[in-house]
């Protein structure tokens, strides 16, 4: 009877080990990890796990942030978004607030942003609109920042039409693009819609022809943005099959 008991235990242990083995194989395939060792390391080493994801990311050159529920977004969260964007190689970020509160406090926002980056020991230098970056950046990096409000939605197209109607030739698409760029309306690769409202809240429509839109209801912490959350956004963008209208 003793030998039978041990045989039963061995069979049960063998079954459990095989089940775990099968589960690890499934997880490794889903996560795109080459080996079990890498899978375990990424699970218990958050830094290594993030590094693995970084290598698989497609980085947009221009990130637009649509604050459809701006009352639930803190400035510190926006500061971290800007910091991470620059750190990951994004060269331009546009912040759109449909209530124009952010644009009305633009100077204060930029002042607090620079103070926040300094406290974080970040080398990021924010460059607003068409300001030229410093000649000698050394170890620093820069990111262009555009702050848009309600008047930059349909109003930007109206202003562009007023300027273009005096041309004595046929108006081309490039003419409209140039007029909008002069108003800091650039075409983003990725639009991050912050909030649970299913609306773009009047974001300048002309610039969203081939833009990928990622919705993110809310960040987990009011005092900032976790790097894992930022990577989640980029991961969503990287998974898209961008055909650019083709």
Rosetta silent file (secondary structure, phi, psi, omega in degrees, C-alpha in Angstrom):
SEQUENCE: XXXXXXXXXXXXXXXXXXXXXXXXXXXXXXXXXXXXXXXXXXXXXXXXXXXXXXXXXXXXXXXXXXXXXXXXXXXXXXXXXXXXXXXXXXXXXXXXXXXXXXXXXXXXXXXXXXXXXXXXXXXXXXXXXXXXXXXXXXXXXXXXXXXXXXXXXXXXXXXXXXXXXXXXXXXXXXXXXXXXXXXXXXXXXXXXXXXXXXXXXXXXXXXXXXXXXXXXXXXXXXXXXXXXXXXXXXXXXXXXXXXXXX
SCORE:     score description
SCORE:     0.000 S_00000001
   1 L     0.000  -35.984 -179.642    0.000    0.000    0.000 S_00000001
   2 H   -63.227  -42.910 -179.030    2.875    2.338    0.776 S_00000001
   3 H   -65.646  -37.261  177.975    4.359    1.828   -2.707 S_00000001
   4 H   -63.760  -39.604  179.532    0.972    2.449   -4.327 S_00000001
   5 H   -62.177  -44.019 -179.771    0.625    5.708   -2.366 S_00000001
   6 H   -67.692  -35.043  176.947    3.995    6.935   -3.551 S_00000001
   7 H   -63.118  -39.201  178.623    3.176    5.979   -7.150 S_00000001
   8 H   -65.271  -40.945  179.253    0.001    8.037   -6.937 S_00000001
   9 H   -65.603  -41.014  178.438    1.934   11.007   -5.553 S_00000001
  10 H   -62.707  -41.075  179.659    4.549   10.711   -8.299 S_00000001
  11 H   -65.369  -41.043  178.812    1.831   10.615  -10.955 S_00000001
  12 H   -65.423  -41.608  178.757    0.114   13.642   -9.464 S_00000001
  13 H   -64.159  -40.873  178.509    3.425   15.539   -9.269 S_00000001
  14 H   -61.805  -40.828  178.560    4.215   14.583  -12.867 S_00000001
  15 H   -63.869  -43.483 -179.112    0.804   15.870  -13.955 S_00000001
  16 H   -64.099  -44.028 -178.616    1.285   19.204  -12.119 S_00000001
  17 H   -63.193  -42.255  179.380    4.784   19.723  -13.582 S_00000001
  18 H   -65.962  -36.718  177.886    3.547   19.044  -17.103 S_00000001
  19 H   -64.734  -43.406  178.365    0.632   21.440  -16.621 S_00000001
  20 H   -64.345  -41.885  178.694    2.998   24.201  -15.448 S_00000001
  21 H   -58.585  -46.277  179.217    5.352   23.438  -18.330 S_00000001
  22 H   -63.732  -39.689  178.723    2.517   23.753  -20.829 S_00000001
  23 H   -64.331  -40.834  179.017    1.323   27.005  -19.264 S_00000001
  24 H   -64.535  -37.603  178.047    4.829   28.499  -19.458 S_00000001
  25 H   -64.271  -41.439  178.750    5.069   27.569  -23.129 S_00000001
  26 H   -64.365  -44.449 -179.745    1.775   29.295  -23.854 S_00000001
  27 H   -63.750  -41.497 -179.007    2.808   32.430  -21.900 S_00000001
  28 H   -63.622  -37.216  178.270    6.195   32.594  -23.614 S_00000001
  29 H   -69.437  -41.751 -179.865    4.540   32.468  -27.045 S_00000001
  30 H   -64.229  -37.682 -176.916    1.963   35.122  -26.143 S_00000001
  31 H   -89.483   -4.132  178.704    4.634   37.464  -24.753 S_00000001
  32 L    69.622   30.153 -179.710    7.084   36.803  -27.554 S_00000001
  33 L   -95.534  137.986 -173.070    9.798   35.615  -25.159 S_00000001
  34 L   -75.356  -30.624 -174.886   12.390   33.233  -26.570 S_00000001
  35 L  -141.021  162.691  177.797   13.025   31.136  -23.480 S_00000001
  36 H   -64.076  -36.690 -179.478   11.549   30.228  -20.120 S_00000001
  37 H   -61.511  -41.890  178.396   14.524   31.869  -18.428 S_00000001
  38 H   -66.959  -35.969  178.896   13.794   35.163  -20.154 S_00000001
  39 H   -64.209  -46.406 -179.639   10.118   34.808  -19.272 S_00000001
  40 H   -65.494  -39.785 -179.635   10.873   34.250  -15.580 S_00000001
  41 H   -65.055  -39.777  179.357   13.410   37.074  -15.556 S_00000001
  42 H   -69.161  -30.005 -179.798   10.944   39.497  -17.132 S_00000001
  43 H   -73.439  -36.707 -176.091    8.290   38.454  -14.603 S_00000001
  44 H  -101.894   -8.394  178.681   10.496   38.996  -11.560 S_00000001
  45 L  -122.230   92.487 -175.969   12.680   41.790  -12.918 S_00000001
  46 H   -56.816  -36.417 -177.955   10.413   44.712  -13.953 S_00000001
  47 H   -64.994  -44.459  179.172   13.329   46.675  -15.421 S_00000001
  48 H   -66.076  -36.697  177.874   14.352   43.802  -17.667 S_00000001
  49 H   -62.141  -42.001  178.022   10.729   43.271  -18.616 S_00000001
  50 H   -66.911  -38.748  179.569   10.386   46.893  -19.687 S_00000001
  51 H   -62.496  -38.762  178.560   13.659   46.712  -21.621 S_00000001
  52 H   -62.739  -40.790 -179.811   12.358   43.711  -23.537 S_00000001
  53 H   -69.769  -36.161 -178.972    9.210   45.631  -24.479 S_00000001
  54 H   -57.392  -39.330 -176.898   11.200   48.735  -25.475 S_00000001
  55 L   -67.420  -17.241 -177.453   13.018   46.766  -28.159 S_00000001
  56 L  -101.824    2.846 -173.760    9.700   45.837  -29.772 S_00000001
  57 L   -87.808  144.620  169.040    8.185   49.324  -29.845 S_00000001
  58 L  -101.424  122.509 -173.208    7.547   51.518  -32.876 S_00000001
  59 L   -96.933  122.729  175.808    8.067   55.118  -31.787 S_00000001
  60 L   -71.490  147.659  177.572    5.873   57.858  -33.294 S_00000001
  61 L   -80.513  -25.119 -179.159    7.681   61.039  -34.244 S_00000001
  62 E  -135.843  120.907  177.455    4.697   63.158  -33.137 S_00000001
  63 E  -109.250  126.849  173.824    2.393   62.365  -30.218 S_00000001
  64 E  -107.636  139.530 -179.829   -0.828   64.329  -29.733 S_00000001
  65 E  -118.426  118.206 -178.025   -2.648   64.218  -26.388 S_00000001
  66 E  -102.685  110.619 -176.318   -6.378   64.963  -26.424 S_00000001
  67 E   -88.868   72.022 -176.132   -7.610   65.920  -22.941 S_00000001
  68 L   -67.982  -22.550  173.444  -11.266   65.063  -23.471 S_00000001
  69 L  -127.936   68.432 -172.992  -11.712   64.938  -19.678 S_00000001
  70 H   -62.204  -22.630 -179.781   -9.149   67.515  -18.649 S_00000001
  71 H   -69.014  -16.118  179.522  -10.589   67.779  -15.143 S_00000001
  72 H  -101.100    5.883 -178.468   -9.252   64.278  -14.443 S_00000001
  73 L  -113.247  129.674  179.005   -5.752   65.021  -15.741 S_00000001
  74 L   -96.482  158.204  177.615   -3.084   66.633  -13.561 S_00000001
  75 H   -63.076  -36.442 -179.722   -0.205   68.745  -14.767 S_00000001
  76 H   -62.192  -34.815  176.455    2.261   66.286  -13.226 S_00000001
  77 H   -65.493  -41.854  177.785    0.843   63.566  -15.450 S_00000001
  78 H   -66.442  -37.669  177.524    1.369   65.756  -18.500 S_00000001
  79 H   -59.888  -44.461 -179.763    4.896   66.580  -17.318 S_00000001
  80 H   -66.943  -38.234  176.831    5.714   62.864  -17.115 S_00000001
  81 H   -58.837  -42.915  179.023    4.193   62.229  -20.549 S_00000001
  82 H   -65.470  -43.067 -179.206    6.476   64.885  -22.002 S_00000001
  83 H   -63.110  -47.496  179.106    9.501   63.480  -20.167 S_00000001
  84 H   -65.565  -39.142 -179.460    8.847   59.906  -21.303 S_00000001
  85 H   -57.782  -46.989  179.892    8.069   61.025  -24.847 S_00000001
  86 H   -66.554  -40.906 -178.728   11.453   62.677  -25.193 S_00000001
  87 H   -62.899  -30.275 -178.534   13.235   59.767  -23.505 S_00000001
  88 L   -94.230    4.179  173.484   11.717   57.338  -26.009 S_00000001
  89 L    97.500    7.909  175.477   12.642   59.447  -29.042 S_00000001
  90 L   -75.713  129.518 -172.420    9.403   61.318  -29.733 S_00000001
  91 L   -96.362  -18.312 -178.611   10.346   64.709  -31.173 S_00000001
  92 E  -143.669  140.151  175.924    7.035   66.572  -30.958 S_00000001
  93 E  -135.453  132.109  177.633    4.067   66.519  -28.604 S_00000001
  94 E  -113.722  130.288  179.288    0.824   68.464  -28.985 S_00000001
  95 E  -109.676  118.327 -178.464   -1.467   68.991  -25.997 S_00000001
  96 E  -113.021  119.711  177.184   -5.085   69.758  -26.860 S_00000001
  97 L  -115.738  109.756 -176.833   -7.459   71.029  -24.173 S_00000001
  98 L   -63.604  -16.300  178.975  -10.991   71.647  -25.532 S_00000001
  99 L   -93.708   -5.202  176.930  -11.669   74.005  -22.615 S_00000001
 100 L    64.644    8.778 -179.812   -8.559   76.103  -23.437 S_00000001
 101 H   -64.880  -38.356 -179.189   -7.608   76.267  -19.736 S_00000001
 102 H   -67.926  -39.142 -179.351   -4.156   74.863  -20.463 S_00000001
 103 H   -69.005  -36.180  178.709   -3.534   77.341  -23.270 S_00000001
 104 H   -65.847  -27.002 -179.978   -4.611   80.265  -21.093 S_00000001
 105 L  -110.115   30.472 -174.125   -2.027   79.207  -18.492 S_00000001
 106 H   -55.882  -48.064 -176.849    0.629   78.284  -21.034 S_00000001
 107 H   -63.653  -42.235  178.326    3.464   80.318  -19.502 S_00000001
 108 H   -65.264  -41.027  179.373    2.788   78.981  -16.004 S_00000001
 109 H   -59.645  -46.596 -178.951    2.542   75.441  -17.346 S_00000001
 110 H   -66.183  -35.563  178.053    5.917   75.700  -19.091 S_00000001
 111 H   -64.557  -46.820  179.534    7.517   77.191  -15.990 S_00000001
 112 H   -67.956  -33.253  177.900    6.284   74.341  -13.795 S_00000001
 113 H   -61.224  -47.615 -179.905    7.256   71.825  -16.483 S_00000001
 114 H   -63.083  -37.235  177.754   10.885   72.958  -16.445 S_00000001
 115 H   -66.713  -39.465  179.221   10.919   72.822  -12.643 S_00000001
 116 H   -64.827  -44.437  179.197    9.475   69.301  -12.725 S_00000001
 117 H   -63.189  -35.368  178.235   12.066   68.096  -15.237 S_00000001
 118 H   -67.114  -42.352  178.364   14.825   69.570  -13.077 S_00000001
 119 H   -64.155  -32.075 -179.741   13.542   67.750   -9.967 S_00000001
 120 L   -84.007    2.560 -177.450   13.461   64.511  -11.959 S_00000001
 121 L    56.568   36.096 -179.495   17.075   65.100  -13.065 S_00000001
 122 L   -89.122  143.715  178.072   15.860   64.933  -16.651 S_00000001
 123 L   -91.170    6.955 -176.658   17.960   66.278  -19.519 S_00000001
 124 E   -71.480  132.721  176.117   14.874   67.081  -21.587 S_00000001
 125 E  -112.844  113.453  179.036   14.646   70.640  -22.904 S_00000001
 126 E   -76.731  130.177  178.705   11.092   71.683  -23.900 S_00000001
 127 E  -116.799  121.440 -175.874   10.961   73.815  -27.065 S_00000001
 128 E   -90.671  135.896  174.834    7.679   75.626  -27.704 S_00000001
 129 L    47.007 -113.568 -173.980    6.177   75.967  -31.177 S_00000001
 130 L  -104.916   19.141  176.802    8.836   77.337  -33.560 S_00000001
 131 L   -66.254  137.066 -179.818   11.498   78.160  -30.993 S_00000001
 132 L   -79.913  138.977  178.062   14.930   76.976  -32.130 S_00000001
 133 L   -68.731  156.040  177.715   16.706   74.399  -29.947 S_00000001
 134 L   -58.091  146.898 -178.686   19.989   75.403  -28.282 S_00000001
 135 L   -65.398  -44.847 -177.806   23.022   75.016  -30.530 S_00000001
 136 L  -107.654   97.191 -179.021   25.014   73.041  -27.944 S_00000001
 137 L   -87.967  -18.208 -176.663   22.752   70.460  -26.317 S_00000001
 138 L    52.307 -115.882 -178.494   25.617   68.257  -25.051 S_00000001
 139 L   -92.750    8.229 -177.347   23.891   65.384  -23.213 S_00000001
 140 L   -91.222  159.435  173.270   20.482   67.005  -23.364 S_00000001
 141 E  -125.936  160.065 -178.476   17.575   66.202  -25.677 S_00000001
 142 E  -129.977  159.034  177.744   14.718   68.445  -26.727 S_00000001
 143 E  -141.502  133.107  178.392   11.068   68.048  -27.616 S_00000001
 144 E   -78.889  133.990 -178.360    8.791   70.482  -29.446 S_00000001
 145 E  -122.062  128.212  172.683    5.613   71.292  -27.521 S_00000001
 146 E  -118.922  130.869  179.034    2.423   72.768  -28.964 S_00000001
 147 E  -111.827  116.764 -174.118   -0.442   73.722  -26.667 S_00000001
 148 E  -113.595  152.431  178.386   -3.794   73.904  -28.450 S_00000001
 149 L  -130.797 -168.699 -175.741   -7.239   75.048  -27.363 S_00000001
 150 H   -59.238  -35.984 -178.303  -10.817   75.210  -28.605 S_00000001
 151 H   -70.172  -11.362 -179.481  -10.039   77.993  -31.102 S_00000001
 152 H   -93.395    3.850  178.045   -7.499   75.726  -32.804 S_00000001
 153 L   -81.154 -106.358  177.337  -10.128   73.199  -33.902 S_00000001
 154 H   -65.119  -27.366 -179.976  -12.413   74.352  -36.695 S_00000001
 155 H   -59.407  -35.226 -179.899  -11.062   77.852  -36.201 S_00000001
 156 H   -65.110  -37.113  177.510   -7.682   76.832  -37.609 S_00000001
 157 H   -69.441  -38.448  178.121   -9.327   75.713  -40.859 S_00000001
 158 H   -62.344  -45.256  179.278  -11.331   78.934  -41.080 S_00000001
 159 H   -64.844  -37.841  178.534   -8.202   81.036  -40.662 S_00000001
 160 H   -64.272  -41.411  179.434   -6.383   78.923  -43.256 S_00000001
 161 H   -64.059  -39.344  179.373   -9.239   79.412  -45.762 S_00000001
 162 H   -62.147  -38.333 -179.546   -9.199   83.165  -45.230 S_00000001
 163 H   -74.782  -32.059 -175.086   -5.492   83.277  -46.040 S_00000001
 164 H   -85.499  -19.651 -175.248   -5.756   80.958  -49.036 S_00000001
 165 L   -68.346  -12.254 -179.728   -8.749   82.542  -50.733 S_00000001
 166 L   -91.290   -3.322  179.635   -6.560   85.363  -52.055 S_00000001
 167 L   -68.812  143.306 -179.778   -4.331   83.016  -54.063 S_00000001
 168 L   -97.347   26.372  177.773   -4.539   83.462  -57.834 S_00000001
 169 L  -143.037  175.106 -179.612   -4.035   79.741  -58.491 S_00000001
 170 L   -69.183  135.415 -178.470   -5.644   76.433  -57.588 S_00000001
 171 L   -80.546  128.995  179.460   -5.320   75.601  -53.905 S_00000001
 172 L  -102.462  162.995  178.464   -3.391   72.396  -53.197 S_00000001
 173 H   -59.592  -37.988 -179.723   -3.475   70.155  -50.140 S_00000001
 174 H   -63.284  -30.117  177.743    0.076   71.204  -49.331 S_00000001
 175 H   -64.713  -42.360  179.106   -1.091   74.838  -49.142 S_00000001
 176 H   -65.692  -42.861  178.887   -3.582   73.948  -46.404 S_00000001
 177 H   -58.129  -44.547 -178.883   -0.930   71.925  -44.556 S_00000001
 178 H   -64.199  -40.366  178.598    1.474   74.874  -44.621 S_00000001
 179 H   -64.143  -39.837 -179.513   -1.160   77.270  -43.329 S_00000001
 180 H   -71.487  -36.323  177.750   -2.023   74.945  -40.451 S_00000001
 181 H   -61.363  -37.457  177.487    1.626   74.382  -39.566 S_00000001
 182 L   -62.786  -19.903  177.633    1.984   78.146  -39.178 S_00000001
 183 L  -102.922   17.781  178.767   -0.732   77.819  -36.506 S_00000001
 184 L    67.574   25.875  176.107    1.122   74.945  -34.779 S_00000001
 185 L  -101.269  100.055  179.473   -1.246   72.314  -36.224 S_00000001
 186 L  -107.517  158.102 -178.082    0.962   69.375  -37.151 S_00000001
 187 L   -87.079  113.205 -178.322   -0.111   65.901  -38.248 S_00000001
 188 L   -81.908  150.577  172.594    0.461   63.407  -35.403 S_00000001
 189 L   -78.776  -35.686 -177.027    1.337   59.751  -35.874 S_00000001
 190 E  -132.949  129.537  173.781   -0.417   58.870  -32.619 S_00000001
 191 E  -109.984  118.078  177.366   -3.313   60.595  -30.860 S_00000001
 192 E   -95.583  111.141  179.926   -3.692   59.648  -27.195 S_00000001
 193 E   -93.164  110.586 -177.897   -7.281   60.292  -26.110 S_00000001
 194 E   -96.039  114.429 -179.097   -7.304   60.695  -22.322 S_00000001
 195 L   132.893  162.970 -176.872  -10.736   60.136  -20.815 S_00000001
 196 L   -94.456   -3.184  179.233  -13.725   57.829  -21.131 S_00000001
 197 L   -74.046  130.640 -179.213  -15.809   60.145  -23.359 S_00000001
 198 L   -83.480   66.099  179.915  -16.191   58.740  -26.891 S_00000001
 199 L  -157.207  150.722  174.635  -15.343   61.989  -28.627 S_00000001
 200 L   -89.265   -0.344  173.093  -12.271   63.833  -29.860 S_00000001
 201 L    55.266   34.256  174.470  -13.775   67.024  -28.392 S_00000001
 202 L    86.090   17.787  177.008  -13.006   69.140  -31.450 S_00000001
 203 L   -57.142  138.855 -178.470   -9.359   68.225  -32.039 S_00000001
 204 L   -46.063  110.409 -169.102   -8.253   69.848  -35.340 S_00000001
 205 H   -72.647  -30.809 -174.429   -9.701   67.302  -37.803 S_00000001
 206 H   -60.362  -31.877 -173.940   -7.619   68.039  -40.890 S_00000001
 207 H   -84.473    2.199 -174.988   -4.445   66.730  -39.237 S_00000001
 208 H  -108.320   28.700 -174.998   -5.917   63.313  -38.328 S_00000001
 209 L   -60.967  -45.437 -177.956   -6.135   61.776  -41.799 S_00000001
 210 L  -126.177   24.813 -178.556   -3.855   58.780  -41.055 S_00000001
 211 L   -80.030  135.836  173.382   -3.381   59.214  -37.320 S_00000001
 212 E   -82.897  135.513 -177.941   -3.686   56.175  -35.045 S_00000001
 213 E  -112.442  123.521  176.971   -5.969   56.848  -32.050 S_00000001
 214 E  -116.363  125.043  179.048   -5.359   55.144  -28.705 S_00000001
 215 E   -95.542  132.549  178.202   -7.887   55.624  -25.900 S_00000001
 216 E  -134.223  107.683 -172.566   -6.644   55.590  -22.312 S_00000001
 217 L   -58.403  -49.638 -175.182   -9.395   56.231  -19.717 S_00000001
 218 L  -166.197  145.093  174.413   -7.268   57.303  -16.769 S_00000001
 219 L   -78.976  153.155 -172.468   -3.809   57.003  -15.267 S_00000001
 220 L   -74.544  -21.979 -175.778   -3.538   55.020  -12.056 S_00000001
 221 L  -131.775  130.454 -179.017   -1.828   57.750  -10.035 S_00000001
 222 L   -70.124  -22.979 -175.422   -2.657   61.476   -9.926 S_00000001
 223 L   -83.820    1.602  179.098    0.915   62.380   -9.010 S_00000001
 224 L   163.637 -173.307  179.794    2.357   61.155  -12.277 S_00000001
 225 L  -118.618  130.565  176.782    2.480   58.519  -14.990 S_00000001
 226 L   -75.240  144.370  179.572    4.121   55.134  -14.523 S_00000001
 227 H   -60.295  -34.805  178.971    6.569   54.134  -17.237 S_00000001
 228 H   -61.928  -34.409  178.122    4.678   50.845  -17.652 S_00000001
 229 H   -68.923  -40.346  178.664    1.541   52.830  -18.539 S_00000001
 230 H   -64.891  -41.385  178.128    3.440   54.843  -21.133 S_00000001
 231 H   -64.441  -36.214  177.638    4.859   51.640  -22.622 S_00000001
 232 H   -59.846  -40.352  178.593    1.348   50.191  -22.732 S_00000001
 233 H   -64.858  -45.910  179.151    0.271   53.125  -24.905 S_00000001
 234 H   -66.979  -33.313  178.039    3.240   52.696  -27.249 S_00000001
 235 H   -64.345  -42.097  177.228    2.646   48.941  -27.364 S_00000001
 236 H   -60.649  -45.346  179.055   -0.927   49.530  -28.520 S_00000001
 237 H   -62.652  -42.135 -176.585    0.345   51.893  -31.222 S_00000001
 238 H   -67.734  -23.069 -178.679    3.078   49.451  -32.282 S_00000001
 239 L   -81.226   -9.283 -177.453    0.551   46.644  -32.744 S_00000001
 240 L   -76.919  145.250  174.557   -1.382   48.605  -35.382 S_00000001
 241 L   -93.395   90.280 -174.806   -1.051   47.762  -39.077 S_00000001
 242 L   -80.937  112.739  179.874   -0.471   51.274  -40.370 S_00000001
 243 L  -104.801   -3.794  174.753   -1.266   51.435  -44.079 S_00000001
 244 L    52.982   44.144  176.069   -1.356   55.233  -44.256 S_00000001
 245 L    83.304    1.645 -177.368   -4.543   55.278  -46.315 S_00000001
 246 L   -88.079    0.000    0.000   -3.405   52.573  -48.761 S_00000001
